[in-house]
Amino acid sequence: MRSFTFLLLLCSFSRPVVADNRVSPTISEVTVYRSGAKVSSVAMVKVAAGNSEVIFENLSPYIHASSMLVKIRGEATLISAVFSLKTPGTAPESPLAPVLRDSLVLLGDELMRLRDERDVLNMEQKLITENTSRVGTVPEGQPAKLPVAELKALSEFYRQRILEIKDRLLQLSIKERKVNELYKKLQADLQNLQPNASNQTGEIALKIEASSAQTLEITCTYLVTQAGWKPIYDLRSAGLDKPLQLVYKANVHNRSGFDWKGVKLHLSTAIPMANNDRPILNPMFVDYRYIALYQKALEQPATTAEATQIESGNVNIRGSRGQSSNYYIDGIRESGSMPSAQETEQLHRLLDDTEAESGQEDVVANFDLPKLQDIIANGKDNVIIVEERDIPAAYEYHTVPKLEPSVFLLAKITDYGKYNLLPGTANLFFQDTYVGQAWVNPQVAADTLLLSLGRDEQIAIKRIQPQDLTERKKIFGSTIKETYTYEISIKNNKSAPITVDVLDQIPISKQKDIEVELEDRGSAQYDADPGKLEWQVLVPAGQTKKLRFTYSVKYPKGQAIGMFKQ
């Protein structure tokens, strides 16, 4: 019984395989991800009964082999599918190639002759110019005698010959330029005729078992890496009483080596090649935050050049060769023992965790384009309109004159998650006028998305510090008090009234013995925690509104203070 079974197995593996069917499939459908693309290639293949091998050739060499999926429509079973790279063999040379090479040799000789003639003419011109001063010279102590007729003849000779030389040099330059252009063109033509044996292509070998001779429709789906897309937006506003028009565009690139012509194109925000391992929760520890030293180091530039430098990731720690009581972090002198390698590693982990927690996961969305698309594999960007829609928006004017002396028009969008927005650049248009670009970032933890529509040049704003209202270093015993007053002027040059949201701030104390007091908020809403001042100012048409606020800072005598950003 065992022998009979063995003979059956042997016969099943020894059945002849039909000679391979090599086909070049047609790319019918492509789903482009933000990085990579899923390509579907289809071919109709005739197979005989039994085992056959079908090879899909002329495919992209950038196929992700483990991503292949094969579907067969017909009475057949797929046994295996293997991807491999193929290097094309040498092809016979075109009969035009020797002619082009001979022409290039002749053109090279012509270029050499032109350059030689140009060198000779330049030398002759230099010789004539240098010897002009020697005309009419006589021994020392004797008067120079040059008859008028000879001077006239020499002048005529110099003028005529120099003009001839310059005219000939111009002709040579024109001719040399034309010969160079022809030489480059013939070089390019010859290069195009040369067989390129270095261009690899991909191919998929399919082993198929069919119950009978038939024609199969075989679809191979796979991921390619050299493709992707990114969003671009056009934001158009026809007026403050109109909805915001959003034109959602995709900038698609295809560097897979093969064109996508007449394909069903889909866009997806997914990233299929991302790490899909489940997250593992590790123990969390609490310890001293060495990041405080890192932040302090950012506040002051390095001033010591003698300290040796130890590079460690994002943090630059410098210290002396020995274990001294002083060390430097990015140029800031610190006291105490130098952080150990373990402490430095903890700092790096803390920085990495902070950056990871600040990220937001993108919402996965898919866009099906209704028309067939052509995406050429030339590496250039292809801009495609994905969709257009009107979005309800509330408009407001916003300014932070401390940072930018301009007033910006903002569009406030609620429930923005349903628009499937991604971070990207937006071209801004207001009343059919291009006003610039802005960055759209929907990955914010807020109920309302703010989109900047650019500066409004019809609103002028200025922030000054009146000198007569500012007191510097007023001493009260062991305490110094400094008073700061700022004035903000808003001029509305429009023909209608506007409301402007104005933001400013006062500093926040980091030490107990530094006291900050808001003495005059000037009708602003004050949030003490971030030190933020906010006004909602109604400015009539053609008028100016002024805002003013005052704060003071008290600190111990003999100390120096400074304002810095967190």
VEXVO-523971 format. One record per residue (C-alpha): residue number from 1; x, y, z. Coordinates in nm, 4 decimals. Last residue first. Layout:
(NUM; (X; Y; Z));
...
//
This chain:
(566; (0.9369; 7.8430; 2.6881));
(565; (1.0148; 8.1818; 2.5473));
(564; (1.2460; 8.4236; 2.7217));
(563; (1.2367; 8.7604; 2.8945));
(562; (1.5401; 8.8500; 3.1018));
(561; (1.6261; 8.9296; 3.4596));
(560; (1.9437; 9.0503; 3.6300));
(559; (1.9935; 9.0394; 4.0052));
(558; (2.1662; 9.2978; 4.2249));
(557; (1.8398; 9.4288; 4.3664));
(556; (1.5749; 9.1647; 4.4031));
(555; (1.2869; 9.1540; 4.1454));
(554; (0.9684; 9.3436; 4.0741));
(553; (0.8081; 9.3418; 3.7259));
(552; (0.5315; 9.5778; 3.6194));
(551; (0.2442; 9.5605; 3.3735));
(550; (0.0611; 9.8130; 3.1569));
(549; (-0.2000; 9.7799; 2.8828));
(548; (-0.3220; 10.0042; 2.6025));
(547; (-0.5597; 9.9705; 2.3112));
(546; (-0.6254; 10.2288; 2.0387));
(545; (-0.8987; 10.2317; 1.7749));
(544; (-0.8687; 10.4111; 1.4411));
(543; (-1.1465; 10.5059; 1.1984));
(542; (-1.2193; 10.4678; 0.8251));
(541; (-1.5023; 10.2207; 0.8808));
(540; (-1.5774; 10.1597; 1.2477));
(539; (-1.3400; 9.9368; 1.4535));
(538; (-1.5063; 9.6899; 1.6895));
(537; (-1.2386; 9.5355; 1.9122));
(536; (-1.2584; 9.1927; 2.0737));
(535; (-0.9583; 9.2039; 2.3053));
(534; (-0.7385; 8.9266; 2.4471));
(533; (-0.4553; 8.9305; 2.6986));
(532; (-0.2661; 8.6079; 2.7727));
(531; (-0.0420; 8.5500; 3.0755));
(530; (-0.0514; 8.1718; 3.0169));
(529; (-0.2118; 8.1032; 3.3592));
(528; (-0.3390; 8.4550; 3.4191));
(527; (-0.5970; 8.4606; 3.1425));
(526; (-0.6975; 8.8246; 3.0975));
(525; (-0.9888; 8.9555; 2.8931));
(524; (-0.8859; 9.3032; 2.7844));
(523; (-1.0520; 9.6264; 2.8973));
(522; (-0.7134; 9.8083; 2.9176));
(521; (-0.5434; 9.5491; 3.1393));
(520; (-0.3833; 9.8069; 3.3634));
(519; (-0.1530; 9.7101; 3.6525));
(518; (-0.0845; 9.3486; 3.5534));
(517; (0.1658; 9.2459; 3.8181));
(516; (0.4744; 9.0292; 3.7786));
(515; (0.6722; 8.9399; 4.0910));
(514; (1.0171; 8.7813; 4.0798));
(513; (1.1129; 8.6514; 4.4280));
(512; (0.9110; 8.3316; 4.3863));
(511; (1.0766; 8.2413; 4.0554));
(510; (0.9450; 8.1416; 3.7107));
(509; (0.7358; 8.4556; 3.6688));
(508; (0.4975; 8.4781; 3.3753));
(507; (0.5445; 8.7509; 3.1155));
(506; (0.2602; 8.9671; 2.9802));
(505; (0.0684; 8.8863; 2.6664));
(504; (-0.0995; 9.0043; 2.3481));
(503; (-0.3902; 8.8934; 2.1329));
(502; (-0.6325; 9.1052; 1.9298));
(501; (-0.9547; 8.9657; 1.7778));
(500; (-1.0733; 9.2260; 1.5290));
(499; (-1.4310; 9.3257; 1.4552));
(498; (-1.4886; 9.5181; 1.1331));
(497; (-1.6903; 9.8200; 1.0205));
(496; (-1.7466; 9.8712; 0.6461));
(495; (-1.5737; 10.0892; 0.3837));
(494; (-1.2328; 9.9493; 0.4712));
(493; (-0.9316; 10.1488; 0.5870));
(492; (-0.9684; 10.0308; 0.9466));
(491; (-0.6742; 10.1571; 1.1555));
(490; (-0.5758; 9.9584; 1.4666));
(489; (-0.3357; 10.1129; 1.7188));
(488; (-0.1775; 9.9083; 2.0013));
(487; (-0.0085; 10.0786; 2.2960));
(486; (0.2352; 9.9088; 2.5324));
(485; (0.3342; 10.0059; 2.8851));
(484; (0.6149; 9.8438; 3.0870));
(483; (0.7057; 9.9195; 3.4481));
(482; (1.0294; 9.8065; 3.6118));
(481; (1.0596; 9.7672; 3.9876));
(480; (1.3833; 9.6970; 4.1712));
(479; (1.3793; 9.5679; 4.5289));
(478; (1.6376; 9.6013; 4.8079));
(477; (1.5181; 9.9466; 4.9113));
(476; (1.2597; 10.0490; 4.6501));
(475; (1.4534; 10.1122; 4.3293));
(474; (1.2850; 10.2190; 4.0040));
(473; (1.4670; 10.0295; 3.7347));
(472; (1.2952; 10.1564; 3.4203));
(471; (0.9643; 10.3346; 3.4046));
(470; (0.7569; 10.3292; 3.0846));
(469; (0.4729; 10.5770; 3.0294));
(468; (0.6791; 10.8605; 2.8777));
(467; (0.8576; 10.6180; 2.6466));
(466; (0.5399; 10.4987; 2.4793));
(465; (0.5994; 10.1360; 2.3741));
(464; (0.4565; 10.0762; 2.0275));
(463; (0.2342; 9.8219; 1.8526));
(462; (0.1020; 9.9107; 1.5062));
(461; (-0.1893; 9.7810; 1.3005));
(460; (-0.3154; 9.8670; 0.9531));
(459; (-0.6237; 9.7042; 0.8000));
(458; (-0.6659; 9.7312; 0.4244));
(457; (-0.3723; 9.4944; 0.3653));
(456; (-0.5703; 9.1991; 0.4961));
(455; (-0.3183; 8.9244; 0.5576));
(454; (-0.3805; 8.5614; 0.4639));
(453; (-0.6755; 8.3251; 0.4507));
(452; (-0.5693; 8.1429; 0.7673));
(451; (-0.7687; 7.8300; 0.8390));
(450; (-0.8823; 7.7648; 1.1949));
(449; (-1.0335; 7.4239; 1.2634));
(448; (-1.2896; 7.4175; 1.5430));
(447; (-1.3540; 7.1434; 1.7985));
(446; (-0.9890; 7.1250; 1.8975));
(445; (-0.7261; 6.8548; 1.9363));
(444; (-0.5347; 6.9453; 1.6251));
(443; (-0.4406; 6.7196; 1.3370));
(442; (-0.6320; 6.9253; 1.0795));
(441; (-0.3178; 7.1200; 0.9871));
(440; (-0.3554; 7.3339; 0.6770));
(439; (-0.0433; 7.5384; 0.6031));
(438; (-0.0863; 7.8730; 0.4303));
(437; (-0.0158; 8.0200; 0.0885));
(436; (-0.0530; 8.3610; -0.0725));
(435; (-0.3207; 8.6214; -0.1473));
(434; (-0.4388; 8.5163; -0.4934));
(433; (-0.7292; 8.7406; -0.5886));
(432; (-1.0654; 8.6030; -0.7000));
(431; (-1.2457; 8.7584; -0.3997));
(430; (-0.9965; 8.6015; -0.1609));
(429; (-0.7776; 8.3194; -0.2879));
(428; (-0.5381; 8.1145; -0.0742));
(427; (-0.3268; 7.8255; -0.2013));
(426; (-0.3174; 7.5593; 0.0685));
(425; (-0.0217; 7.3426; 0.1677));
(424; (-0.0804; 7.0141; 0.3448));
(423; (-0.1798; 6.8262; 0.6586));
(422; (-0.4686; 6.5957; 0.5713));
(421; (-0.8386; 6.6719; 0.5397));
(420; (-1.1018; 6.3997; 0.5312));
(419; (-1.3919; 6.6514; 0.5067));
(418; (-1.5962; 6.4733; 0.7755));
(417; (-1.3430; 6.5648; 1.0445));
(416; (-1.4097; 6.9388; 1.0006));
(415; (-1.7074; 6.9430; 1.2354));
(414; (-1.6637; 7.3186; 1.2757));
(413; (-1.4708; 7.5452; 1.0401));
(412; (-1.3423; 7.8896; 1.1393));
(411; (-1.2051; 8.0963; 0.8508));
(410; (-0.9396; 8.3439; 0.9567));
(409; (-0.8492; 8.6825; 0.8052));
(408; (-0.5128; 8.8038; 0.9289));
(407; (-0.4199; 9.1487; 1.0598));
(406; (-0.0543; 9.2454; 1.0318));
(405; (0.2244; 9.3777; 1.2551));
(404; (0.3494; 9.0229; 1.3323));
(403; (0.4790; 8.8865; 1.6638));
(402; (0.3757; 9.1543; 1.9132));
(401; (0.0923; 9.2538; 1.6803));
(400; (-0.0906; 8.9224; 1.7315));
(399; (-0.3862; 8.9705; 1.4993));
(398; (-0.7140; 8.8040; 1.4080));
(397; (-1.0020; 8.9037; 1.1859));
(396; (-1.2982; 8.6673; 1.1870));
(395; (-1.4891; 8.4525; 0.9421));
(394; (-1.7390; 8.1747; 1.0130));
(393; (-1.7345; 7.8872; 0.7680));
(392; (-1.9789; 7.6572; 0.5938));
(391; (-1.7807; 7.4466; 0.3467));
(390; (-1.8521; 7.4455; -0.0260));
(389; (-1.7159; 7.1440; -0.2086));
(388; (-1.4708; 7.0376; -0.4768));
(387; (-1.3242; 6.6911; -0.5106));
(386; (-1.0108; 6.5001; -0.6047));
(385; (-0.8601; 6.7399; -0.8572));
(384; (-0.5408; 6.5826; -0.9896));
(383; (-0.1913; 6.7317; -0.9897));
(382; (0.0669; 6.5012; -1.1475));
(381; (0.4189; 6.5514; -1.0174));
(380; (0.7100; 6.4474; -1.2350));
(379; (0.9007; 6.1224; -1.1841));
(378; (0.8596; 6.0227; -1.5487));
(377; (0.6319; 5.7266; -1.4816));
(376; (0.3262; 5.8810; -1.6493));
(375; (-0.0018; 5.8876; -1.4567));
(374; (-0.2950; 5.8709; -1.6988));
(373; (-0.6381; 5.8671; -1.5339));
(372; (-0.9782; 5.7136; -1.5941));
(371; (-1.2586; 5.9344; -1.4652));
(370; (-1.4675; 5.8996; -1.1471));
(369; (-1.1792; 5.9265; -0.8991));
(368; (-1.2413; 5.7127; -0.5928));
(367; (-1.1139; 5.8754; -0.2732));
(366; (-1.0373; 5.6754; 0.0398));
(365; (-1.0004; 5.7933; 0.3979));
(364; (-0.7973; 5.6737; 0.6955));
(363; (-0.7903; 5.9376; 0.9703));
(362; (-0.4317; 6.0271; 1.0492));
(361; (-0.2862; 5.9461; 1.3854));
(360; (-0.1744; 6.2459; 1.5883));
(359; (0.1748; 6.3155; 1.7127));
(358; (0.2527; 6.4997; 2.0391));
(357; (0.2901; 6.1754; 2.2327));
(356; (0.5711; 6.0605; 2.0050));
(355; (0.7667; 6.3851; 2.0446));
(354; (0.7454; 6.3696; 2.4213));
(353; (0.8421; 6.0019; 2.4215));
(352; (1.1506; 6.0775; 2.2110));
(351; (1.2555; 6.3607; 2.4411));
(350; (1.2110; 6.1425; 2.7488));
(349; (1.4012; 5.8589; 2.5872));
(348; (1.6873; 6.0964; 2.5076));
(347; (1.6927; 6.2251; 2.8644));
(346; (1.6974; 5.8720; 2.9999));
(345; (1.9978; 5.8008; 2.7772));
(344; (2.1776; 6.1005; 2.9294));
(343; (2.1018; 5.9683; 3.2774));
(342; (2.2440; 5.6269; 3.1846));
(341; (2.5565; 5.7846; 3.0348));
(340; (2.6122; 5.9694; 3.3601));
(339; (2.5338; 6.3350; 3.4087));
(338; (2.8401; 6.5388; 3.5200));
(337; (2.8665; 6.5911; 3.8917));
(336; (2.7715; 6.9268; 4.0307));
(335; (2.7634; 7.2715; 3.8760));
(334; (2.6425; 7.3671; 3.5294));
(333; (2.8017; 7.5939; 3.2694));
(332; (2.5864; 7.6463; 2.9655));
(331; (2.7561; 7.5928; 2.6259));
(330; (2.5205; 7.3252; 2.4936));
(329; (2.5366; 7.1482; 2.8307));
(328; (2.8624; 7.2333; 3.0027));
(327; (3.0301; 7.0802; 3.3056));
(326; (3.1614; 7.1955; 3.6420));
(325; (3.2436; 6.9790; 3.9462));
(324; (3.5152; 6.7934; 3.7580));
(323; (3.5265; 6.4355; 3.6332));
(322; (3.8306; 6.4727; 3.4105));
(321; (3.8587; 6.5535; 3.0423));
(320; (3.6483; 6.8639; 3.0790));
(319; (3.2828; 6.8691; 2.9808));
(318; (3.0457; 6.9021; 2.6897));
(317; (2.7005; 6.7563; 2.6486));
(316; (2.5148; 6.8057; 2.3195));
(315; (2.1666; 6.6631; 2.3329));
(314; (1.9949; 6.5449; 2.0133));
(313; (2.1891; 6.2194; 1.9936));
(312; (2.5001; 6.2130; 2.2108));
(311; (2.7933; 6.4164; 2.0872));
(310; (3.0632; 6.4690; 2.3470));
(309; (3.2473; 6.7975; 2.3041));
(308; (3.5621; 6.9119; 2.4701));
(307; (3.5471; 7.2389; 2.6543));
(306; (3.7885; 7.5062; 2.5408));
(305; (3.5470; 7.7124; 2.3326));
(304; (3.3301; 7.8446; 2.6115));
(303; (3.0513; 8.0868; 2.5177));
(302; (2.7720; 7.8541; 2.4025));
(301; (2.4432; 8.0301; 2.3391));
(300; (2.1845; 8.0833; 2.6132));
(299; (1.8166; 7.9807; 2.6334));
(298; (1.8667; 7.6403; 2.4699));
(297; (2.0855; 7.5253; 2.7571));
(296; (1.8057; 7.5959; 3.0017));
(295; (1.5807; 7.3631; 2.8051));
(294; (1.8416; 7.0871; 2.8182));
(293; (1.8940; 7.1366; 3.1885));
(292; (1.5196; 7.1073; 3.2419));
(291; (1.5250; 6.7923; 3.0277));
(290; (1.7112; 6.6289; 3.3108));
(289; (1.3710; 6.5602; 3.4608));
(288; (1.4339; 6.3854; 3.7903));
(287; (1.2707; 6.0420; 3.7986));
(286; (0.9354; 5.8708; 3.7572));
(285; (0.9185; 5.5286; 3.5992));
(284; (0.6816; 5.3705; 3.3474));
(283; (0.6742; 4.9926; 3.2917));
(282; (0.6303; 4.8797; 2.9290));
(281; (0.3030; 4.8633; 2.7346));
(280; (0.3409; 4.6631; 2.4145));
(279; (0.1907; 4.7982; 2.0934));
(278; (0.0672; 4.5426; 1.8384));
(277; (0.2910; 4.4975; 1.5375));
(276; (0.1567; 4.6655; 1.2244));
(275; (0.4636; 4.8702; 1.1349));
(274; (0.3742; 5.0877; 0.8370));
(273; (0.3883; 4.9490; 0.4841));
(272; (0.0137; 4.9885; 0.4278));
(271; (0.0097; 5.3634; 0.5008));
(270; (-0.3535; 5.4670; 0.4642));
(269; (-0.4618; 5.8044; 0.3241));
(268; (-0.5979; 5.6402; 0.0123));
(267; (-0.6332; 5.7595; -0.3429));
(266; (-0.8027; 5.5540; -0.6127));
(265; (-0.7287; 5.5568; -0.9842));
(264; (-0.9067; 5.3424; -1.2403));
(263; (-0.6430; 5.3272; -1.5082));
(262; (-0.6250; 5.4752; -1.8594));
(261; (-0.2479; 5.4730; -1.8642));
(260; (-0.0318; 5.3988; -1.5613));
(259; (0.3209; 5.4272; -1.6945));
(258; (0.5994; 5.1915; -1.5900));
(257; (0.9273; 5.2535; -1.4049));
(256; (0.7746; 5.2786; -1.0554));
(255; (0.8528; 5.6480; -1.0251));
(254; (0.4912; 5.7644; -1.0150));
(253; (0.4053; 6.0887; -0.8367));
(252; (0.0604; 6.2136; -0.7374));
(251; (-0.0117; 6.5666; -0.6088));
(250; (-0.3723; 6.5358; -0.5007));
(249; (-0.6172; 6.8238; -0.4998));
(248; (-0.9102; 6.9207; -0.2745));
(247; (-1.0735; 7.2426; -0.3915));
(246; (-1.2449; 7.3982; -0.0890));
(245; (-1.4891; 7.6851; -0.1329));
(244; (-1.5571; 7.8763; 0.1870));
(243; (-1.9173; 7.9848; 0.2258));
(242; (-2.0173; 8.3443; 0.1432));
(241; (-2.0987; 8.6374; 0.3745));
(240; (-1.7327; 8.7266; 0.4338));
(239; (-1.6695; 8.7341; 0.0613));
(238; (-1.5901; 8.5199; -0.2445));
(237; (-1.3595; 8.2937; -0.0437));
(236; (-1.1415; 8.0375; -0.2134));
(235; (-0.9190; 7.7788; -0.0474));
(234; (-0.7218; 7.5731; -0.2988));
(233; (-0.5704; 7.2682; -0.1377));
(232; (-0.2794; 7.0357; -0.2016));
(231; (-0.2620; 6.6821; -0.0642));
(230; (0.0282; 6.4394; -0.0961));
(229; (0.0692; 6.1357; -0.3157));
(228; (0.2753; 5.8204; -0.3492));
(227; (0.4938; 5.6102; -0.5764));
(226; (0.8261; 5.4296; -0.5745));
(225; (0.7294; 5.1493; -0.3353));
(224; (0.5155; 4.9175; -0.5429));
(223; (0.2476; 4.7005; -0.3833));
(222; (0.0956; 4.4015; -0.5604));
(221; (-0.2200; 4.2775; -0.7323));
(220; (-0.1993; 4.0122; -1.0011));
(219; (-0.5167; 3.9466; -1.2011));
(218; (-0.5473; 3.6406; -1.4216));
(217; (-0.8336; 3.5945; -1.6670));
(216; (-0.8053; 3.2367; -1.7858));
(215; (-0.8586; 3.0867; -2.1314));
(214; (-0.9123; 2.7111; -2.1354));
(213; (-0.7601; 2.3664; -2.1699));
(212; (-0.8965; 2.1467; -1.8959));
(211; (-0.8631; 2.0822; -1.5224));
(210; (-0.6050; 2.3583; -1.4844));
(209; (-0.3044; 2.3668; -1.2483));
(208; (-0.1195; 2.6967; -1.2407));
(207; (0.2380; 2.7941; -1.1618));
(206; (0.2801; 3.1698; -1.1762));
(205; (0.6174; 3.3386; -1.2331));
(204; (0.6008; 3.7116; -1.1590));
(203; (0.8345; 3.9472; -1.3421));
(202; (1.0131; 4.2662; -1.2550));
(201; (1.2238; 4.4843; -1.4765));
(200; (1.5856; 4.5843; -1.4545));
(199; (1.7325; 4.8715; -1.6510));
(198; (2.1101; 4.8112; -1.6609));
(197; (2.1179; 4.6597; -2.0095));
(196; (2.0313; 4.9879; -2.1780));
(195; (2.0638; 4.9208; -2.5498));
(194; (2.2240; 5.2253; -2.7157));
(193; (2.0009; 5.4036; -2.9650));
(192; (1.8903; 5.6655; -2.7126));
(191; (2.2534; 5.7445; -2.6333));
(190; (2.3270; 5.7951; -3.0019));
(189; (2.0417; 6.0417; -3.0342));
(188; (2.1594; 6.2283; -2.7230));
(187; (2.5138; 6.2506; -2.8614));
(186; (2.3776; 6.3674; -3.1963));
(185; (2.1869; 6.6462; -3.0198));
(184; (2.4888; 6.7445; -2.8114));
(183; (2.7094; 6.7705; -3.1217));
(182; (2.4457; 6.9712; -3.3103));
(181; (2.4267; 7.2232; -3.0263));
(180; (2.8058; 7.2391; -3.0040));
(179; (2.8337; 7.2976; -3.3796));
(178; (2.5809; 7.5810; -3.3546));
(177; (2.7675; 7.7446; -3.0662));
(176; (3.1013; 7.7094; -3.2474));
(175; (2.9554; 7.8775; -3.5554));
(174; (2.8281; 8.1722; -3.3581));
(173; (3.1555; 8.2061; -3.1658));
(172; (3.3603; 8.1777; -3.4873));
(171; (3.1555; 8.4513; -3.6553));
(170; (3.2097; 8.6795; -3.3545));
(169; (3.5832; 8.6103; -3.3593));
(168; (3.5887; 8.6948; -3.7323));
(167; (3.4215; 9.0310; -3.6678));
(166; (3.6627; 9.1056; -3.3827));
(165; (3.9659; 9.0241; -3.5987));
(164; (3.8424; 9.2269; -3.8950));
(163; (3.7680; 9.5241; -3.6696));
(162; (4.1191; 9.5004; -3.5203));
(161; (4.2688; 9.4868; -3.8702));
(160; (4.0815; 9.7891; -4.0002));
(159; (4.1443; 10.0077; -3.6987));
(158; (4.5106; 9.9162; -3.6653));
(157; (4.5780; 9.9626; -4.0373));
(156; (4.3983; 10.2971; -4.0559));
(155; (4.5864; 10.4203; -3.7521));
(154; (4.9143; 10.3084; -3.9091));
(153; (4.8339; 10.4865; -4.2359));
(152; (4.7380; 10.8072; -4.0561));
(151; (5.0524; 10.7992; -3.8446));
(150; (5.2615; 10.7359; -4.1572));
(149; (5.1010; 11.0318; -4.3391));
(148; (5.1442; 11.2587; -4.0391));
(147; (5.5123; 11.1901; -4.0207));
(146; (5.6436; 11.0330; -3.7041));
(145; (5.9488; 11.2023; -3.5483));
(144; (6.0296; 11.1490; -3.1846));
(143; (6.2849; 11.3924; -3.0448));
(142; (6.6247; 11.2518; -2.9489));
(141; (6.7435; 11.2095; -2.5901));
(140; (6.6749; 10.8373; -2.5746));
(139; (6.6800; 10.6580; -2.9076));
(138; (6.3593; 10.6805; -3.1158));
(137; (6.0005; 10.5430; -3.0787));
(136; (5.7513; 10.6069; -3.3619));
(135; (5.5315; 10.3038; -3.2939));
(134; (5.6313; 10.1238; -2.9746));
(133; (5.3076; 10.2074; -2.7887));
(132; (5.0993; 10.0151; -3.0415));
(131; (5.3045; 9.7019; -2.9837));
(130; (5.0847; 9.5629; -2.7046));
(129; (4.7598; 9.6130; -2.8953));
(128; (4.8872; 9.4530; -3.2168));
(127; (5.0260; 9.1487; -3.0330));
(126; (4.7074; 9.1060; -2.8275));
(125; (4.4929; 9.1122; -3.1425));
(124; (4.7241; 8.8608; -3.3075));
(123; (4.7084; 8.6308; -3.0018));
(122; (4.3283; 8.6492; -2.9953));
(121; (4.3160; 8.5685; -3.3658));
(120; (4.5403; 8.2657; -3.3176));
(119; (4.3297; 8.1372; -3.0254));
(118; (4.0076; 8.1744; -3.2275));
(117; (4.1602; 7.9816; -3.5163));
(116; (4.2572; 7.6987; -3.2795));
(115; (3.9099; 7.6931; -3.1244));
(114; (3.7433; 7.6697; -3.4649));
(113; (3.9752; 7.3876; -3.5721));
(112; (3.9071; 7.1904; -3.2498));
(111; (3.5300; 7.2319; -3.2930));
(110; (3.5563; 7.1023; -3.6503));
(109; (3.7515; 6.7975; -3.5324));
(108; (3.4833; 6.7234; -3.2715));
(107; (3.2144; 6.7606; -3.5399));
(106; (3.3944; 6.5075; -3.7566));
(105; (3.4220; 6.2599; -3.4671));
(104; (3.0544; 6.3117; -3.3764));
(103; (2.9522; 6.2407; -3.7357));
(102; (3.1479; 5.9150; -3.7324));
(101; (2.9687; 5.8117; -3.4109));
(100; (2.6294; 5.9009; -3.5587));
(99; (2.6954; 5.6904; -3.8687));
(98; (2.8111; 5.3982; -3.6535));
(97; (2.4820; 5.4177; -3.4488));
(96; (2.2430; 5.4318; -3.7468));
(95; (2.2727; 5.0593; -3.8093));
(94; (2.1144; 5.0047; -3.4628));
(93; (2.3083; 4.7708; -3.2395));
(92; (2.1666; 4.4280; -3.1667));
(91; (2.0199; 4.3937; -2.8153));
(90; (2.2104; 4.2948; -2.5041));
(89; (2.0092; 4.1087; -2.2456));
(88; (1.7461; 4.2591; -2.0202));
(87; (1.8020; 4.2162; -1.6460));
(86; (1.5136; 4.0387; -1.4775));
(85; (1.4083; 4.0710; -1.1163));
(84; (1.2034; 3.8046; -0.9423));
(83; (0.8569; 3.7490; -0.7980));
(82; (0.7244; 3.3984; -0.7271));
(81; (0.3634; 3.2820; -0.7373));
(80; (0.2705; 2.9234; -0.6492));
(79; (0.0068; 2.6523; -0.7046));
(78; (-0.2826; 2.8622; -0.8325));
(77; (-0.5869; 2.6546; -0.9172));
(76; (-0.7857; 2.6531; -1.2401));
(75; (-1.1441; 2.6494; -1.3632));
(74; (-1.1709; 3.0187; -1.4562));
(73; (-1.1176; 3.3661; -1.3106));
(72; (-0.7839; 3.3578; -1.1325));
(71; (-0.6902; 3.6034; -0.8568));
(70; (-0.3320; 3.6544; -0.7433));
(69; (-0.2216; 3.8633; -0.4430));
(68; (0.1346; 3.9835; -0.4043));
(67; (0.2302; 4.1833; -0.0925));
(66; (0.5268; 3.9671; 0.0116));
(65; (0.7211; 4.0627; -0.3003));
(64; (0.7007; 4.4411; -0.2557));
(63; (0.7356; 4.5353; -0.6223));
(62; (0.9984; 4.7971; -0.7096));
(61; (1.1182; 4.6303; -1.0322));
(60; (0.7920; 4.7357; -1.2002));
(59; (0.6510; 4.4771; -1.4385));
(58; (0.7545; 4.3877; -1.7921));
(57; (0.6754; 4.0188; -1.7436));
(56; (0.3849; 3.8161; -1.6045));
(55; (0.5063; 3.4606; -1.6460));
(54; (0.2592; 3.1736; -1.6790));
(53; (0.3641; 2.8201; -1.5995));
(52; (0.1277; 2.5330; -1.6707));
(51; (0.0266; 2.2142; -1.4939));
(50; (-0.2560; 2.0056; -1.6334));
(49; (-0.4921; 2.0912; -1.9136));
(48; (-0.3589; 2.3604; -2.1427));
(47; (-0.3486; 2.7303; -2.0678));
(46; (-0.4557; 3.0374; -2.2635));
(45; (-0.3926; 3.3651; -2.0799));
(44; (-0.5985; 3.6866; -2.0565));
(43; (-0.3997; 3.9466; -1.8614));
(42; (-0.4637; 4.1854; -1.5725));
(41; (-0.2285; 4.3965; -1.3572));
(40; (-0.3579; 4.5553; -1.0340));
(39; (-0.1247; 4.8046; -0.8644));
(38; (-0.1290; 4.9046; -0.4975));
(37; (0.0774; 5.2201; -0.4443));
(36; (0.3509; 5.3418; -0.2116));
(35; (0.3679; 5.6226; 0.0418));
(34; (0.0613; 5.8417; 0.0779));
(33; (-0.1206; 5.5547; -0.0822));
(32; (-0.2087; 5.5268; -0.4489));
(31; (-0.4669; 5.2658; -0.5433));
(30; (-0.4149; 5.1615; -0.9038));
(29; (-0.6433; 4.9766; -1.1438));
(28; (-0.6101; 4.8352; -1.4952));
(27; (-0.2384; 4.7818; -1.5519));
(26; (-0.2267; 4.5570; -1.8584));
(25; (-0.0262; 4.2376; -1.8453));
(24; (0.2804; 4.1602; -2.0579));
(23; (0.2593; 3.7866; -2.1192));
(22; (0.5092; 3.5012; -2.1241));
(21; (0.3304; 3.1666; -2.1437));
(20; (0.5720; 2.9025; -2.0140));
(19; (0.6088; 2.5632; -2.1825));
(18; (0.3614; 2.3119; -2.0389));
(17; (0.4794; 2.1282; -1.7280));
(16; (0.5197; 1.7519; -1.7653));
(15; (0.3773; 1.5279; -1.4925));
(14; (0.6611; 1.4063; -1.2688));
(13; (0.5219; 1.5409; -0.9453));
(12; (0.1922; 1.3577; -0.9738));
(11; (0.3633; 1.0389; -1.0926));
(10; (0.5919; 1.0344; -0.7921));
(9; (0.3015; 1.0897; -0.5579));
(8; (0.1094; 0.8027; -0.7148));
(7; (0.4131; 0.5758; -0.7003));
(6; (0.4597; 0.6559; -0.3310));
(5; (0.0988; 0.5680; -0.2584));
(4; (0.1380; 0.2333; -0.4348));
(3; (0.4566; 0.1573; -0.2404));
(2; (0.2821; 0.2358; 0.0881));
(1; (0.0000; 0.0000; 0.0000));
//
